[in-house]
Amino acid sequence: MKAKRMFLTLMLSAMTSIYVWSIDVYWYTTGNSTPSLTNTGVQKMIFKEGKVDMVDADQQVLQSVSLTDYDLFSFKNTNTTGINAISGDHLSLSFDGNTVQLTSAALIDRVDVYSASGVNMLSLSPAAKSLQLNVGSFVKGVYMVKVTSAGKETVRKIIK
């Protein structure tokens, strides 16, 4: 058990942080198949010496978890479509699995949607502050939505 804890501590100390989108983290001790601790709504995991900080969307620490108390952890993505809603700078994006809703404080000059292999799936020049993109015909996969608005480019990932 001590060797497992040492391995977990060494493995995690090599990383500094993981940025995620709304996951639940489950912490286990040796011999237990049921988690001893569960953190919900985690947006970011910050690895520090001997502990991991679970951070929420407001950049507030939900809990600091001591690595000496647990032998392993697992996590589950609680957002099955990749990005549900995200906003920042000048752009807001929401995605329900078939429709991408874009809203910007300034006019959206251009929108490009790329597949994971780099194929441009959709290009628009809407000159509008709000836009809905129907991606219902796209096959399941990872896509990048590149939006140009007010001279700024923003790229967001969606998982269909």
C-alpha positions as CSV (number, residue, x, y, z in Angstrom):
1,M,0.0,0.0,0.0
2,K,2.8,2.4,0.8
3,A,4.4,1.7,-2.6
4,K,1.1,2.6,-4.3
5,R,0.8,5.8,-2.4
6,M,4.4,6.7,-3.3
7,F,3.8,6.0,-7.0
8,L,0.6,8.1,-7.0
9,T,2.5,11.0,-5.2
10,L,5.4,10.8,-7.7
11,M,3.2,10.5,-10.7
12,L,1.0,13.4,-9.8
13,S,3.9,15.6,-8.6
14,A,5.3,15.5,-12.2
15,M,2.1,17.3,-13.4
16,T,1.1,20.8,-12.3
17,S,-2.5,21.0,-13.3
18,I,-5.2,19.5,-15.4
19,Y,-7.9,21.7,-17.0
20,V,-11.1,19.8,-17.4
21,W,-14.7,20.6,-18.0
22,S,-17.1,19.6,-15.2
23,I,-16.0,16.2,-13.9
24,D,-16.6,14.3,-10.8
25,V,-13.5,12.9,-9.1
26,Y,-13.6,9.7,-7.1
27,W,-10.9,8.9,-4.5
28,Y,-10.3,5.4,-3.3
29,T,-8.3,3.6,-0.6
30,T,-6.8,0.1,-0.9
31,G,-9.3,-2.7,-1.0
32,N,-12.4,-0.4,-1.4
33,S,-14.4,-0.5,-4.6
34,T,-16.5,2.3,-3.3
35,P,-15.0,5.8,-3.3
36,S,-14.0,7.2,0.1
37,L,-14.4,10.7,-1.2
38,T,-16.2,12.3,-4.2
39,N,-15.6,15.8,-5.6
40,T,-18.3,17.1,-8.0
41,G,-18.2,19.9,-10.5
42,V,-14.4,20.1,-10.7
43,Q,-13.1,22.3,-13.5
44,K,-9.4,22.1,-12.7
45,M,-7.1,19.9,-10.7
46,I,-4.0,21.7,-9.4
47,F,-1.2,19.3,-8.2
48,K,0.9,20.5,-5.4
49,E,3.4,18.8,-3.1
50,G,1.4,16.1,-1.3
51,K,-2.0,17.4,-2.3
52,V,-4.4,18.1,-5.1
53,D,-6.7,21.2,-5.1
54,M,-10.1,20.7,-6.7
55,V,-11.1,24.0,-8.4
56,D,-14.6,25.1,-9.6
57,A,-15.6,27.3,-12.5
58,D,-15.2,30.5,-10.3
59,Q,-11.6,29.5,-9.6
60,Q,-12.5,28.7,-6.0
61,V,-10.8,25.7,-4.3
62,L,-13.6,23.2,-3.6
63,Q,-11.3,21.0,-1.5
64,S,-7.6,20.2,-1.0
65,V,-7.1,16.4,-1.1
66,S,-4.1,14.9,0.7
67,L,-2.3,12.3,-1.5
68,T,-1.3,10.3,1.5
69,D,-4.9,9.6,2.4
70,Y,-5.8,7.8,-0.9
71,D,-4.3,5.2,-3.2
72,L,-5.9,6.1,-6.5
73,F,-8.5,8.3,-8.1
74,S,-10.7,8.1,-11.1
75,F,-13.0,10.7,-12.8
76,K,-16.1,10.9,-14.8
77,N,-17.0,13.6,-17.4
78,T,-20.4,14.8,-16.3
79,N,-20.9,16.8,-19.5
80,T,-21.4,14.3,-22.3
81,T,-21.4,16.8,-25.1
82,G,-18.0,18.2,-24.4
83,I,-18.9,21.8,-23.9
84,N,-22.3,22.8,-22.6
85,A,-21.8,26.5,-22.1
86,I,-18.7,28.6,-22.0
87,S,-18.1,32.3,-22.1
88,G,-15.2,34.6,-21.8
89,D,-13.6,37.7,-23.2
90,H,-16.2,38.7,-25.9
91,L,-17.9,35.4,-26.8
92,S,-20.4,33.0,-25.3
93,L,-20.9,29.5,-26.7
94,S,-23.4,26.8,-25.8
95,F,-23.9,23.4,-27.4
96,D,-26.7,20.9,-27.0
97,G,-25.4,18.1,-29.2
98,N,-26.9,19.4,-32.5
99,T,-26.9,23.2,-32.3
100,V,-24.0,25.5,-31.4
101,Q,-25.3,28.9,-30.1
102,L,-22.8,31.8,-30.4
103,T,-23.4,35.2,-28.8
104,S,-20.9,38.1,-28.9
105,A,-20.8,41.6,-27.6
106,A,-19.5,42.7,-31.0
107,L,-20.5,41.5,-34.5
108,I,-19.3,38.0,-35.4
109,D,-17.3,38.4,-38.5
110,R,-16.5,34.8,-39.3
111,V,-17.1,31.3,-38.0
112,D,-15.2,28.2,-39.1
113,V,-15.9,24.7,-37.8
114,Y,-13.0,22.2,-38.2
115,S,-13.0,18.4,-37.7
116,A,-10.2,16.8,-35.6
117,S,-8.4,16.0,-38.8
118,G,-8.4,19.6,-39.8
119,V,-11.1,19.5,-42.5
120,N,-13.1,22.7,-42.6
121,M,-16.7,21.5,-42.1
122,L,-18.5,24.9,-42.2
123,S,-17.6,28.5,-42.9
124,L,-19.9,31.5,-42.4
125,S,-19.6,35.3,-42.4
126,P,-22.7,36.2,-40.5
127,A,-22.0,39.9,-39.5
128,A,-24.4,39.3,-36.5
129,K,-24.1,39.3,-32.7
130,S,-25.9,36.0,-32.3
131,L,-25.8,32.9,-34.4
132,Q,-27.0,29.3,-34.3
133,L,-25.1,26.6,-36.2
134,N,-26.8,23.3,-37.0
135,V,-24.2,20.5,-36.7
136,G,-26.8,17.7,-36.6
137,S,-25.5,16.2,-39.8
138,F,-21.9,16.0,-38.5
139,V,-20.7,12.5,-37.4
140,K,-19.8,12.0,-33.8
141,G,-16.3,13.4,-33.0
142,V,-14.3,16.4,-31.8
143,Y,-14.7,19.7,-33.6
144,M,-13.0,23.1,-33.2
145,V,-15.2,26.2,-33.6
146,K,-13.1,29.2,-34.6
147,V,-14.9,32.6,-34.2
148,T,-13.6,35.9,-35.3
149,S,-15.2,38.9,-33.7
150,A,-14.0,42.5,-33.1
151,G,-10.6,41.5,-34.4
152,K,-10.2,38.7,-31.9
153,E,-10.0,35.0,-32.7
154,T,-11.5,32.5,-30.2
155,V,-11.3,28.7,-30.6
156,R,-13.5,26.4,-28.6
157,K,-13.7,22.6,-28.7
158,I,-17.0,20.7,-28.9
159,I,-17.6,17.0,-28.7
160,K,-20.5,15.6,-30.6
